[in-house]
Amino acid sequence: MMPTVICPNCLKENALDQALTAQSNQNVIFHCQNCDYTLRNIETSKG
């Protein structure tokens, strides 16, 4: 079963592989399929 993430805008669940996109600079882009909300440059840790 694929993990899900919850949109901070509409609070609907999205499949992890469809909602998050990794960038080459270790940051992530979130895009909600339901409400079209996008959050860019989410910082992650490398560990």
Secondary structure, 3 states (H helix, E strand, C coil): CCCEEECCCCCCEEEHHHHEEECCCCCEEEECCCCCCEEEEECCCCC
